[in-house]
Amino acid sequence: MLVLVAPGQGAQTPGFLTDWLALPGAADRVAAWSDAIGLDLAHYGTKADADEIRDTSVAQPLLVAAGLLSAAALGDIGDIAPGAVAGHSVGEITAAAWAGVLDDTAALSLVRRRGLAMAEAAAVTETGMSALLGGDPEVTVAHLERLGLTPANVNGAGQIVAAGTMEQLAALAEDKPEGVRKVVALKVAGAFHTHHMAPAVDELAVAAKALEPGDPKVTYVSNKDGQAVAGGAEVLDRLVGQVANPVRWDLCMETFKELGVTAVIEVCPGGTLTGLAKRALPGVKTLALKSPDHLDAARELVAEHTQA
């Protein structure tokens, strides 16, 4: 059983869309999306530097566009026939589009509003996020809470992401939880999935009211609790609320396991989620679709593990 997943913010790198835009029809599709949301996705995906694409209002629509574009290059979702889809944080919007909850333009319009709202919320206080590698999850979470930090991403496979003010993160760097090997600052511009994002939830809720979601046509696994969600309206509600609540990717992977996952493909710019899957889902084949050069290998994996 194949699971198709989309990465979250921080996975972007300068120029990562360049090779994808060379594929037939890709540039026209991205140009249409850019016109629809008022953001030059091609420029940011090919020419912008790391600081420009670190901007939340840019990074989020850029990542969703990359996920939609690379998945489309792999094939129609009906032909790929994944047993389940999921995304990490902003990647959930990509997965919602794959599942048919939103069409591509609606997904990109929603993520544009999400990125702008979260960037505005992040500007109120200087905040950030750091990944902690290793250690016991219970010990780590208790330590973070003592420092006033939020375990914003519980990713499984020995990784938890802390979020809070820069002062709190500096204290964490000086005082790591017992057993944690390393603390790594992430390339994000705010304490996402925490109370700092509450203003963005309100704005996104307004944007969501204008949408007409469809029910998922493929199993959609939610970051909230790792559960499969069958109703489009509930998916949309969860996308809104998740902005200020922790990502439970560990529970998503537990659900993949329960569903009988045998392969995971992570769309562009892949790598993070397949890395977690390799550690948490031993024996499951993984592939990160980083460039068009990986499409043939991905198609072979689809053929081996499809449910069609």
N, C-alpha and C positions, 0 to 999 in steps of 0.2 A: 504494500500500500504506500503510495506516494503522498508526501506532504509538501506543499509549495509555500514558502515563507518569504517575507519581505523585511529587510533590516530597518533599524531606526536611525535617529539623528546621531551624527558622529561618524557614520560609515562613509560619508562623502569625501572625495579627494579632488584636487584640481584636475580638470580635463577628463574626468571619468566618463563623460557622455560622448566624447569625440568619436570613437570607433563605432558606437551604436548609431550615431547620426548618419554614418556612411551607408547604412543598410537601405535597401529600396523602400521609399515611402516614409522613412523615419523622420527626415527633416520636415516634411510637410505636416506630419502628424504633430510634431512638437511645436511647429509654428502656429498651428491652429489652437493648440492648448495655450500657448503663450498669449495669443490674442484674447482668448476667453478669460484669462485670469489677470491680464495686465502685467505680466512678468516675462522677461526675455530668458526663457529656460535654456535655449541654445547657447546664449552668451555665458550664462553662469555655469553651464555644464561643460564648456570647452575653454573659455578664456579667462574666467575669474580666478583670483588667487584664493588661498586657503582662508584668509580673513573674510573675504567677501562671501564665501559660501558657508562660513560659520554662522553668519547672521541667520537667526531662527526663521525670519520671514522669507528667506531665500532657500535655506537648506530643506525645509519641510516639503514645499511643493516640488523642489528639484528631486528629492528622493522618491516621492510618489510617482513623478513622471518617469524616472529611470526604471522603477519597478514595473510600471505598466508597459513601457516600451520594450524592455528586455523579455518580459513574459510573452508579449505579443509576437516577438521574434522567434520565440520557442514554439509557439503554435496557439491555436484557438483553445480557450480553456476547456471546451467540450472535448477536444481531441487529447489534450494533456490529461484530462480526467483524474485530477488529484483526489485522494480520499478525503483530504482536508486542506484548508488554507488558514494561514494565520500571519500576523505581522507584529513586529516588536514596536510598541509605542506608535509613532506616526505611520509605521508600516501597516498598522491595522486598517488604515484608510485604503491602502493599496489592496489588501486582502478583501475588504468589503466590495471593492470594484470587481475583483475576480469573481466573487461569489454572486454578483448580480444585484447586490443591495443598492449600489449606486452605479450610474454610468461613469465613464471616464471623466467627462467634463464636470459632472456634479462632484465627483471625488476631488478633482483638482481645485474646484471652486471652494469646497469645504476646507481643504488643507491650506489653501491660501489664507482664508479667514483665520484658521487655527494658528498658522505661523505668525501672522500679524498680531493676533490677540496675545499669544504667548510671549512674543518679543516685547510687547507693551507692558505686560505683567512683570517680565524679567527686569525691565528698566527701573522699576520702583526701588529695588534693593539689589546690590551686587551679589549675585549668587552663582552657583556652579554645581558640578557633579564630579565625583571621583569613584573609580572602580576599585574594589578591594578583592584581591585574589587570595584564595585559600582561607583556612580557618573554619570554625564551626558556626553555622548560620545563627543559632540561638545566641551564642556568645557575642557574635559580631553585631547583631541587631540590638542587643541590650547595651553594648558599648556605644553604638551610634546614638541611641536615644539619650544616653547620659550626656553626650556632647551637644544635644539639641538638633541632631541631624536626622533625616528621614531615610529609611531603606527604600529608595524610590524604585529601584529595579531589583527584584530578587530573581536572578537569572538562572540559578541552578549551576551545577558543574563547578561549584566552588567560587562563584562570582556574585557579589552583591554590589550595587551602585548606591553610594550615599549622595544625598543632595541637601544643600543648605547654603548659608551665607559663606562668603570667602573666608571670614574669620573662623567659622566653625570647621571648614575644610582644612584650613591651616593647622588648627588644633589636632585634627585627625591625622595629618601627615606626621605630626610630632608624637602622637600617642595612638599607635595602631592597636587594634584589638588583638588579643592573644591568638597566635596561630596564623594571622594574616601575613603573607609573604611580601606583599607589595601593594602600594596605593598609587593609582595612576589617574591623574587629572584628565577629564574627557574634553573633547573639542565641541562643547556645547556652551550656549550663552545664557544659562539660567538653571534654576532648581526645578526641573520639570517633574511632574507627578508628585507634587507636594502642595501644601496650603498656599505657597507663594503664587500658584497658578489659578487660584480661585476666581479672580476677575475674568480670566480667559474662559472659564467654564460658562459664565453668564453670557458672554458675547457669542460663544459657539452655540449655545442653546438657541439663541435667536436665529442664527444662520440655519440651524438644523430644521427649524419649523417650516422653512420654505422648501424643503426637500420632500420627495415622495419615495421612500425606500421600498425596494422589493424584498421579498423573503429570500434568504440565501438558497442558491441552487446547488451548493456543495457545502459540506460541513465546515462551519466557520467557528474557529476556536478563539475565545475571548481572553484578553490580557487580565481582565478583572479577577477571574477565578479559575481560568483554564477550562471553563465549561464550553460545550458546543451550544450555540445560540441559533434557534430555528426561526425567529421572527425578525423581519427587517427593522421594524420600529424599535425593538429592543437592542439590536446591533447599533443603531444610530444613537440611542440613549446612552449606551455604554461608551461609544466613541467620544461623546461629549463629557461625561463624568470622568473618564479615564485620564483626562488632562491633569487633574489634581489628585489622582490616586495612584498607588504603586502598581508597577507592571509586574505581574506574576508569571514570568516566562517559565519558571521552574514547573508551575502547575500546567502550563500549556504543553510542555514536553512530556509530563506524566500522562496527559490525555492522548498525545500522539502514541505513546506506548500502549495505552489501553485500546486504542483503535487498531493497533497492529501495524504500525509504521515499519516499513522496510527500507525506505529511501526518503531523503530530504533534499530538495533543490531550493537554494536561496538565490533570489534574483539580484540583479545589479543594484547597488555595489556590494555584492556578497562577500562573506568571509566570517563575520562575527557570529552569526547564528549557526552556521555549519560547524564552527569551532566549538561552540557549546554542545551541539548535538553529538559530536565525536566523543566528548567526555561523558555526557549524560545518557546517551543511547548507544551503548556498545553493540556492534554488529550491524548497525543501520548504515547504509551507504549514504554518503553526502556529496554534494557538488555545489560549489559557489560559482554562480554565473557572473563572473567578473567582466568578461569581454565577449564579443561575438565569436572569438576563437573557441569558446567553451560550448557553443550551441550544439555541435555534433555529439559531444559526449553527453550533454544533457538530454538530447533526443534519444540516445541509446538507453539512458536510465529511465526515461519515461516509458519507452517500449517494454522494458523489463518489469516495470512496477506499476503500470497503468491498471486502472479498474475498468477501462472501457471494454 
